[in-house]
Amino acid sequence: MDYRNHYPAVLRWLSTLIDVCLALGGFAIVALVFCNASLRGFAGFDLAWSLEVTSFLLLWSTFIGCAAAVARGAHMRVTEIAEGLFPKTGQRILSIAIDLIIVVLLVSLIWTGFSISAHTWAQKTTVLYWPVGLLYASMPVGMAFTLIFHLYNLYFDIRNPVLPHSAHSDGGEAVQ
């Protein structure tokens, strides 16, 4: 279920901003790789800095993309087993329990990512001399955005019971 239509204005704005950053980052990755490969093939040299920029963009896009997927409700869930084994109330309790475990996991990733980023901030990359911690900061930042969306999605799911996924061709939908 795409949660973005149910978000308050601030979360919709944040989701749109993340989508724009992902689109620009993806375009920049493709352009940098294409230009660098073309230069290497036709001119016999490459832009050393483009490899560092591309790796930064790829890592940041990965973790920010996780938040975009959560906002869309696009992370994969296998619900067939739970639907076959548990009644609807049991499925709802199991879904909430899993969501709470995900919250704990996201908080753990934010904490660990912040620690890694802080410990590597003084190190510099070889070409651009950017802090290595900036590369590792992608994890806590991306997981923080993911946590924000996930908490709102959890709140929405608790307030709005969901029909089983098997009743819909495109996944579960909130009961109106």
NUSEZA-258335 format. One record per residue (C-alpha): z, y, x negated; residue in three letters. Coordinates in nm, 2 decimals, m for minus. Last residue first. Example, Ala and Ser with C-alpha at 12.3 -4.5 7.8 and 13.67 -1.06 7.14 Angstrom:
NUSEZA-258335
{Z: 0.71; Y: m0.11; X: m1.37; lodo: SER}
{Z: 0.78; Y: m0.45; X: m1.23; lodo: ALA}
This chain:
NUSEZA-258335
{Z: 0.48; Y: 0.26; X: 1.27; lodo: GLN}
{Z: 0.53; Y: m0.07; X: 1.07; lodo: VAL}
{Z: 0.44; Y: m0.01; X: 0.71; lodo: ALA}
{Z: 0.14; Y: m0.20; X: 0.58; lodo: GLU}
{Z: 0.12; Y: m0.50; X: 0.36; lodo: GLY}
{Z: m0.19; Y: m0.60; X: 0.18; lodo: GLY}
{Z: m0.56; Y: m0.53; X: 0.23; lodo: ASP}
{Z: m0.66; Y: m0.81; X: 0.46; lodo: SER}
{Z: m0.34; Y: m0.77; X: 0.67; lodo: HIS}
{Z: m0.11; Y: m1.02; X: 0.84; lodo: ALA}
{Z: m0.08; Y: m1.22; X: 0.51; lodo: SER}
{Z: 0.09; Y: m0.92; X: 0.35; lodo: HIS}
{Z: 0.39; Y: m0.95; X: 0.57; lodo: PRO}
{Z: 0.47; Y: m0.64; X: 0.78; lodo: LEU}
{Z: 0.67; Y: m0.38; X: 0.60; lodo: VAL}
{Z: 0.99; Y: m0.22; X: 0.73; lodo: PRO}
{Z: 1.00; Y: 0.16; X: 0.68; lodo: ASN}
{Z: 1.33; Y: 0.31; X: 0.55; lodo: ARG}
{Z: 1.38; Y: 0.06; X: 0.28; lodo: ILE}
{Z: 1.01; Y: 0.07; X: 0.18; lodo: ASP}
{Z: 1.02; Y: 0.45; X: 0.16; lodo: PHE}
{Z: 1.33; Y: 0.45; X: m0.06; lodo: TYR}
{Z: 1.17; Y: 0.18; X: m0.28; lodo: LEU}
{Z: 0.85; Y: 0.38; X: m0.30; lodo: ASN}
{Z: 1.05; Y: 0.70; X: m0.40; lodo: TYR}
{Z: 1.23; Y: 0.50; X: m0.67; lodo: LEU}
{Z: 0.91; Y: 0.36; X: m0.80; lodo: HIS}
{Z: 0.74; Y: 0.70; X: m0.82; lodo: PHE}
{Z: 1.02; Y: 0.85; X: m1.02; lodo: ILE}
{Z: 1.06; Y: 0.53; X: m1.23; lodo: LEU}
{Z: 0.69; Y: 0.53; X: m1.32; lodo: THR}
{Z: 0.71; Y: 0.89; X: m1.43; lodo: PHE}
{Z: 1.01; Y: 0.80; X: m1.65; lodo: ALA}
{Z: 0.82; Y: 0.49; X: m1.77; lodo: MET}
{Z: 0.53; Y: 0.70; X: m1.89; lodo: GLY}
{Z: 0.76; Y: 0.95; X: m2.07; lodo: VAL}
{Z: 0.97; Y: 0.67; X: m2.22; lodo: PRO}
{Z: 0.67; Y: 0.48; X: m2.34; lodo: MET}
{Z: 0.45; Y: 0.77; X: m2.45; lodo: SER}
{Z: 0.72; Y: 0.89; X: m2.68; lodo: ALA}
{Z: 0.61; Y: 0.62; X: m2.93; lodo: TYR}
{Z: 0.30; Y: 0.82; X: m3.03; lodo: LEU}
{Z: 0.50; Y: 1.14; X: m3.05; lodo: LEU}
{Z: 0.76; Y: 0.96; X: m3.27; lodo: GLY}
{Z: 0.48; Y: 0.92; X: m3.53; lodo: VAL}
{Z: 0.50; Y: 1.29; X: m3.57; lodo: PRO}
{Z: 0.15; Y: 1.44; X: m3.63; lodo: TRP}
{Z: 0.04; Y: 1.47; X: m3.99; lodo: TYR}
{Z: m0.33; Y: 1.47; X: m3.88; lodo: LEU}
{Z: m0.45; Y: 1.22; X: m4.14; lodo: VAL}
{Z: m0.17; Y: 0.98; X: m4.23; lodo: THR}
{Z: 0.06; Y: 1.01; X: m3.93; lodo: THR}
{Z: 0.40; Y: 1.16; X: m4.00; lodo: LYS}
{Z: 0.75; Y: 1.01; X: m4.00; lodo: GLN}
{Z: 1.03; Y: 1.24; X: m3.89; lodo: ALA}
{Z: 1.00; Y: 1.14; X: m3.52; lodo: TRP}
{Z: 1.04; Y: 0.77; X: m3.59; lodo: THR}
{Z: 1.40; Y: 0.73; X: m3.50; lodo: HIS}
{Z: 1.37; Y: 0.96; X: m3.20; lodo: ALA}
{Z: 1.07; Y: 0.77; X: m3.06; lodo: SER}
{Z: 1.23; Y: 0.43; X: m3.10; lodo: ILE}
{Z: 1.55; Y: 0.55; X: m2.92; lodo: SER}
{Z: 1.35; Y: 0.72; X: m2.64; lodo: PHE}
{Z: 1.14; Y: 0.41; X: m2.60; lodo: GLY}
{Z: 1.46; Y: 0.19; X: m2.58; lodo: THR}
{Z: 1.62; Y: 0.42; X: m2.32; lodo: TRP}
{Z: 1.31; Y: 0.46; X: m2.11; lodo: ILE}
{Z: 1.24; Y: 0.08; X: m2.13; lodo: LEU}
{Z: 1.59; Y: 0.00; X: m2.02; lodo: SER}
{Z: 1.56; Y: 0.25; X: m1.73; lodo: VAL}
{Z: 1.24; Y: 0.08; X: m1.63; lodo: LEU}
{Z: 1.39; Y: m0.27; X: m1.64; lodo: LEU}
{Z: 1.69; Y: m0.16; X: m1.43; lodo: VAL}
{Z: 1.45; Y: m0.01; X: m1.17; lodo: VAL}
{Z: 1.24; Y: m0.33; X: m1.18; lodo: ILE}
{Z: 1.55; Y: m0.53; X: m1.10; lodo: ILE}
{Z: 1.61; Y: m0.30; X: m0.80; lodo: LEU}
{Z: 1.26; Y: m0.36; X: m0.68; lodo: ASP}
{Z: 1.31; Y: m0.73; X: m0.71; lodo: ILE}
{Z: 1.63; Y: m0.71; X: m0.50; lodo: ALA}
{Z: 1.45; Y: m0.50; X: m0.24; lodo: ILE}
{Z: 1.16; Y: m0.75; X: m0.22; lodo: SER}
{Z: 1.41; Y: m1.04; X: m0.19; lodo: LEU}
{Z: 1.60; Y: m0.87; X: 0.09; lodo: ILE}
{Z: 1.27; Y: m0.80; X: 0.27; lodo: ARG}
{Z: 1.15; Y: m1.15; X: 0.22; lodo: GLN}
{Z: 1.49; Y: m1.29; X: 0.35; lodo: GLY}
{Z: 1.46; Y: m1.07; X: 0.66; lodo: THR}
{Z: 1.10; Y: m1.19; X: 0.72; lodo: LYS}
{Z: 1.20; Y: m1.56; X: 0.69; lodo: PRO}
{Z: 1.18; Y: m1.72; X: 0.35; lodo: PHE}
{Z: 0.98; Y: m2.00; X: 0.19; lodo: LEU}
{Z: 0.62; Y: m1.95; X: 0.29; lodo: GLY}
{Z: 0.63; Y: m1.57; X: 0.27; lodo: GLU}
{Z: 0.81; Y: m1.59; X: m0.06; lodo: ALA}
{Z: 0.55; Y: m1.82; X: m0.20; lodo: ILE}
{Z: 0.25; Y: m1.61; X: m0.07; lodo: GLU}
{Z: 0.39; Y: m1.28; X: m0.20; lodo: THR}
{Z: 0.23; Y: m1.25; X: m0.55; lodo: VAL}
{Z: 0.25; Y: m0.89; X: m0.63; lodo: ARG}
{Z: 0.01; Y: m0.70; X: m0.85; lodo: MET}
{Z: 0.06; Y: m0.34; X: m0.93; lodo: HIS}
{Z: m0.15; Y: m0.12; X: m0.71; lodo: ALA}
{Z: 0.11; Y: 0.05; X: m0.50; lodo: GLY}
{Z: m0.09; Y: 0.37; X: m0.55; lodo: ARG}
{Z: 0.20; Y: 0.56; X: m0.70; lodo: ALA}
{Z: 0.29; Y: 0.25; X: m0.91; lodo: VAL}
{Z: m0.07; Y: 0.24; X: m1.05; lodo: ALA}
{Z: m0.05; Y: 0.61; X: m1.15; lodo: ALA}
{Z: 0.28; Y: 0.55; X: m1.32; lodo: ALA}
{Z: 0.14; Y: 0.26; X: m1.52; lodo: CYS}
{Z: m0.16; Y: 0.48; X: m1.61; lodo: GLY}
{Z: 0.09; Y: 0.71; X: m1.78; lodo: ILE}
{Z: 0.19; Y: 0.42; X: m2.01; lodo: PHE}
{Z: m0.17; Y: 0.31; X: m2.09; lodo: THR}
{Z: m0.31; Y: 0.66; X: m2.11; lodo: SER}
{Z: m0.05; Y: 0.76; X: m2.36; lodo: TRP}
{Z: m0.13; Y: 0.46; X: m2.58; lodo: LEU}
{Z: m0.51; Y: 0.51; X: m2.56; lodo: LEU}
{Z: m0.48; Y: 0.88; X: m2.62; lodo: LEU}
{Z: m0.27; Y: 0.84; X: m2.93; lodo: PHE}
{Z: m0.50; Y: 0.57; X: m3.06; lodo: SER}
{Z: m0.80; Y: 0.79; X: m3.00; lodo: THR}
{Z: m0.64; Y: 1.08; X: m3.17; lodo: VAL}
{Z: m0.56; Y: 0.87; X: m3.48; lodo: GLU}
{Z: m0.91; Y: 0.72; X: m3.49; lodo: LEU}
{Z: m1.07; Y: 1.06; X: m3.44; lodo: SER}
{Z: m0.89; Y: 1.21; X: m3.74; lodo: TRP}
{Z: m1.10; Y: 1.00; X: m3.98; lodo: ALA}
{Z: m1.42; Y: 1.14; X: m3.85; lodo: LEU}
{Z: m1.69; Y: 0.91; X: m3.97; lodo: ASP}
{Z: m1.96; Y: 0.89; X: m4.24; lodo: PHE}
{Z: m2.30; Y: 0.73; X: m4.29; lodo: GLY}
{Z: m2.50; Y: 0.99; X: m4.08; lodo: ALA}
{Z: m2.66; Y: 0.76; X: m3.83; lodo: PHE}
{Z: m2.43; Y: 0.47; X: m3.79; lodo: GLY}
{Z: m2.10; Y: 0.63; X: m3.88; lodo: ARG}
{Z: m2.18; Y: 0.95; X: m3.69; lodo: LEU}
{Z: m2.29; Y: 0.75; X: m3.39; lodo: SER}
{Z: m1.97; Y: 0.54; X: m3.40; lodo: ALA}
{Z: m1.75; Y: 0.85; X: m3.43; lodo: ASN}
{Z: m1.94; Y: 1.02; X: m3.15; lodo: CYS}
{Z: m1.91; Y: 0.72; X: m2.91; lodo: PHE}
{Z: m1.55; Y: 0.66; X: m2.99; lodo: VAL}
{Z: m1.46; Y: 1.03; X: m2.95; lodo: LEU}
{Z: m1.66; Y: 1.07; X: m2.62; lodo: ALA}
{Z: m1.51; Y: 0.75; X: m2.47; lodo: VAL}
{Z: m1.16; Y: 0.84; X: m2.56; lodo: ILE}
{Z: m1.20; Y: 1.20; X: m2.44; lodo: ALA}
{Z: m1.34; Y: 1.08; X: m2.11; lodo: PHE}
{Z: m1.04; Y: 0.85; X: m2.06; lodo: GLY}
{Z: m0.80; Y: 1.12; X: m2.15; lodo: GLY}
{Z: m0.96; Y: 1.37; X: m1.91; lodo: LEU}
{Z: m0.95; Y: 1.11; X: m1.63; lodo: ALA}
{Z: m0.59; Y: 1.01; X: m1.71; lodo: LEU}
{Z: m0.48; Y: 1.37; X: m1.73; lodo: CYS}
{Z: m0.64; Y: 1.44; X: m1.39; lodo: VAL}
{Z: m0.47; Y: 1.13; X: m1.24; lodo: ASP}
{Z: m0.14; Y: 1.24; X: m1.38; lodo: ILE}
{Z: m0.18; Y: 1.59; X: m1.23; lodo: LEU}
{Z: m0.27; Y: 1.43; X: m0.90; lodo: THR}
{Z: 0.04; Y: 1.21; X: m0.90; lodo: SER}
{Z: 0.26; Y: 1.51; X: m1.00; lodo: LEU}
{Z: 0.11; Y: 1.72; X: m0.71; lodo: TRP}
{Z: 0.17; Y: 1.43; X: m0.46; lodo: ARG}
{Z: 0.52; Y: 1.40; X: m0.59; lodo: LEU}
{Z: 0.59; Y: 1.77; X: m0.55; lodo: VAL}
{Z: 0.43; Y: 1.77; X: m0.20; lodo: ALA}
{Z: 0.65; Y: 1.49; X: m0.06; lodo: PRO}
{Z: 0.49; Y: 1.15; X: m0.08; lodo: TYR}
{Z: 0.38; Y: 0.95; X: 0.22; lodo: HIS}
{Z: 0.00; Y: 0.98; X: 0.15; lodo: ASN}
{Z: 0.07; Y: 0.88; X: m0.21; lodo: ARG}
{Z: 0.22; Y: 0.54; X: m0.12; lodo: TYR}
{Z: m0.10; Y: 0.34; X: m0.13; lodo: ASP}
{Z: 0.00; Y: 0.00; X: 0.00; lodo: MET}
